[in-house]
Amino acid sequence: MTERRPSSHEPHDAAASHALHESLSDAGRVREKDLRDALMSRVDRTRRRRTLAQLSSGAAVLALLAMLPFLARPATSARSTTTTAATLTKPSNPHTHPATTNHDSPKTPASFIRLVATDPSVLERLVIRDSAPSRITYLTDDQLLASLHDAGFPAGLVSINGDVRVVMN
């Protein structure tokens, strides 16, 4: 009669495990030892990978936190200092004009400032108006090609795998 193995839901019984081990043949004990060694090796590798992943993610967060003051600091350069020291003249064109500085420096490229204002007439100018009623007309291939040719757009039709396309010449 074979002994019943404990299920994963039951607590481990050392005495039953020892009795089961004693009932194995020598080849069974060798296989059990090999399986246990392979399983423990796999468990150790998995534990090391998880620990390494946790440490790496923690180090990445700390590195980002350490870089935060450097990233939040405004950039200072010769160009930004020159631009902030610039005195502007009254623009001849209210939309675009070059910025002038107190000194003439050949190293500093000319900067342009664009003034953008809200245009209240933009909606009236860009509204879509129905100037002519539209209609749908079904044409044959020949009628379509003739209409395109009469309009100054000579074209042809290409059919690939049942998909028809108009190709302009």
C-alpha positions in Angstrom: 0.0 0.0 0.0 1.4 3.4 -0.9 1.5 6.3 1.5 -0.5 9.4 0.8 1.6 12.5 -0.1 0.6 15.7 1.7 -1.1 18.3 -0.5 0.1 21.9 -0.8 -2.9 23.0 1.3 -1.9 20.9 4.3 0.8 21.9 6.7 4.2 20.1 6.3 4.5 17.0 8.4 8.2 16.2 8.9 7.6 12.6 10.1 5.4 11.8 7.1 8.0 13.3 4.8 10.8 11.2 6.4 8.7 8.0 6.2 8.1 8.7 2.5 11.8 9.3 1.9 12.7 6.0 3.6 10.2 4.1 1.4 12.0 5.3 -1.8 14.5 3.1 -3.7 18.1 4.2 -4.0 17.4 5.5 -7.6 14.3 7.4 -6.3 16.4 9.1 -3.6 19.0 10.1 -6.2 16.2 11.6 -8.4 14.7 13.3 -5.4 18.0 14.8 -4.4 18.7 16.0 -8.0 15.2 17.5 -8.2 15.6 19.3 -4.9 19.1 20.6 -5.9 17.7 21.9 -9.2 14.7 23.5 -7.5 16.8 25.2 -4.8 19.2 26.5 -7.5 16.3 27.9 -9.4 14.7 29.5 -6.3 18.1 31.1 -5.4 18.5 32.5 -8.9 15.0 33.9 -8.8 15.5 35.4 -5.4 18.8 37.1 -6.5 17.1 38.5 -9.7 14.2 39.9 -7.7 16.6 41.5 -5.1 18.7 42.9 -7.9 15.6 44.4 -9.6 14.4 45.9 -6.4 17.8 47.4 -5.6 18.2 48.7 -9.2 14.8 50.4 -9.2 15.5 52.0 -5.8 18.9 53.2 -7.1 17.2 54.7 -10.2 14.7 56.5 -8.1 17.4 57.9 -5.8 19.5 59.0 -8.9 16.5 60.8 -10.3 15.8 62.5 -7.0 19.5 63.5 -6.8 19.3 65.0 -10.3 16.1 66.9 -9.6 17.7 70.1 -8.3 20.0 70.2 -11.4 17.0 69.7 -13.7 14.8 72.3 -12.0 17.5 75.0 -12.1 17.1 77.4 -15.0 19.7 77.2 -17.7 22.3 80.0 -17.7 24.3 80.7 -20.8 25.8 83.7 -22.5 22.9 83.8 -25.0 20.2 83.8 -22.3 22.1 86.5 -20.3 22.4 88.6 -23.4 18.8 88.2 -24.3 17.6 89.2 -20.9 19.8 92.2 -21.0 18.4 93.3 -24.3 16.5 96.6 -24.6 13.8 96.5 -27.2 13.0 99.3 -29.5 9.6 100.2 -30.6 8.7 97.8 -33.5 8.0 99.1 -36.9 6.0 96.0 -37.6 3.8 95.1 -34.6 4.0 91.4 -35.4 7.8 90.8 -35.9 10.9 92.8 -35.2 14.5 92.1 -34.3 15.6 92.7 -30.7 18.4 95.2 -30.2 20.9 95.2 -27.4 22.9 97.9 -25.6 26.1 96.7 -27.2 27.0 95.4 -30.6 28.4 91.9 -30.2 29.2 89.9 -33.4 28.9 86.7 -31.4 25.3 87.2 -30.5 22.8 86.3 -33.2 19.9 88.5 -33.8 16.7 87.4 -32.0 13.2 87.9 -33.3 10.2 88.5 -31.2 6.7 87.8 -32.5 3.8 89.6 -30.9 0.7 87.5 -31.1 -2.7 89.1 -30.5 -6.2 87.7 -30.5 -8.0 88.4 -33.7 -11.7 88.7 -33.1 -12.5 88.4 -36.8 -10.8 85.0 -37.2 -14.0 83.1 -36.9 -15.8 85.2 -39.4 -13.0 84.9 -41.9 -12.6 81.1 -41.6 -16.2 80.0 -41.4 -17.2 77.5 -44.1 -20.0 78.8 -46.2 -22.2 76.8 -48.4 -21.9 78.7 -51.7 -23.5 76.1 -53.9 -25.6 73.1 -53.0 -23.7 69.9 -53.5 -25.0 66.9 -55.3 -23.8 63.3 -55.8 -23.7 62.0 -59.3 -22.8 58.4 -60.2 -20.5 58.1 -63.1 -19.2 55.2 -65.1 -15.4 54.8 -65.5 -15.4 56.3 -68.9 -17.6 59.3 -67.8 -15.2 59.9 -64.8 -12.1 59.8 -67.0 -13.8 62.1 -69.6 -14.8 64.6 -66.9 -11.3 64.7 -65.4 -9.8 65.2 -68.9 -12.2 68.0 -69.7 -11.3 69.7 -66.3 -7.6 69.5 -67.3 -6.7 66.5 -65.2 -5.9 63.6 -67.5 -6.0 60.4 -65.5 -6.3 56.6 -65.7 -7.7 53.9 -63.6 -5.7 51.1 -61.9 -7.2 48.0 -60.4 -5.1 46.0 -57.9 -6.8 43.0 -56.2 -10.2 44.5 -56.7 -9.2 47.9 -55.4 -9.7 50.6 -58.1 -7.6 53.8 -57.9 -7.5 57.0 -60.0 -4.0 57.7 -61.2 -3.3 61.2 -62.4 -1.1 61.5 -65.6 
